[in-house]
């Protein structure tokens, strides 16, 4: 996503995403036996402007703010970005993301092998 060109609101001048003001938003991470939940604020970001990528044990999250309004009201866009290392016990097919009311929730399901098991103890 960092090599793409976007249009900046101010003057409609093309600008690379790498030239945008980048912010590391606060993140809350929760874990239970079945999954890891990553929750972060992405204010004024549309789902089409969000990139969530899991590769090689790394979770990359990016979101580009988009403002609507007149040219005088437009603010310079901001790129939200965070990178996390994730355990290799995450099932890549069990990753989902939802953006609602400016809050991005990413669910990382654990593989069956990684889930805790109850071990039955037998008399010897």
N, C-alpha and C positions, 0 to 999 in steps of 0.2 A: 504494500500500500504506500510505502514511502517514496516510490519513484513516480507515482501518478501525478499528473498536473491537474490542478483545480482552478476555478475562477474565484478570485478574491472579490468580495463585495465592493471594496473601495476602488473605484475606477475600472472595474472589470479587467484588471491586469492578470494574466496567467501567473500562477505561483505554485512552486513545488510544495508538496506537503511537508517536506523536510525543512522548509523555510518558515513554516507556521510557528507561532508561539505554542510550545508544548507544555502541558500540565499533567502531573501525575496525580490523578484524583484519589481521594481516600478510599480504601477498600476494607471490607469486612470479610473474613473467611471463616466458615463454619464447617465442621466435619462430624459425621456420624458413621455408623458401621457400613452404610450403603453408599454414601456419596460425600463429595466436597462441594460446598456452595460458596461461590465468589459473588459478592454484592458490591457494586460501585456506583457512584453518581456520575451520570452522563447528561447534564442539563443541556437543553436546547439541541439535542442530537436526535436525528431521525434514524430509524432502523436501517435504512439504505446506506447510511454513512458510518455504520459500525462494522468493524472487522474483528472476528474472533477466530484465532488459529491455534491449533494444537499440533505440534510437530517436535519429535525428538525430545520429549519430556519438557517442552517449554510451551507455556500458554501466553500468546501475544494478544493484547486487547487494544484496539484503537477506535476512536470515535471522533468525527469532525463535527464541530458545532455548525449549525446553519441558522442564520437569522433571517427573518422576513421583515419587511418594512421599507420605508423610503430610503433613498441614498443617504440622506442626512441622519437617519436613525440607525443605519447599518453599522455594526461593529465588526472589527477585524475577526476572522474566524480563529478558533482555538482547536488544537489537536490534543485530545486526551489520550494518553498512552501508558500502559503498564505491561510489564513482563514478569512472569512467574515461572519458577521451576516446579513441576508437578511430579508426583511419584509415578513410577512405571506401572503401578497397579491400577491406573485409570484405564477404563475401557474406552478407546477412541470412538466407538460407535454409540456410546452412552453419553455424549456431550451435547448439551442443548443450551440455548441462550434466549433470553426474553428481555426486551426493553419496554418498560411501562412507566409513564409519568416521570421520565428522566432518571430512572433507576435500572441499571443493567444487572440481571441475575444470570449467572452461568452455573449450570449444574454439571458436575463431573462425576459420573457414576463409576464406582469401583468395580473391578472385575470380580467374578465369583471367587477366584482363588485368593483374592485379597481380603475378603470378608471374614470376620471372626467366626469360628466354628465352636460349637459346644462339643466337648469331648466326653464321651461316656466312660466312666470309671467302672471297671469290673472287679469283682472280688478275685483274689489270686490264690 
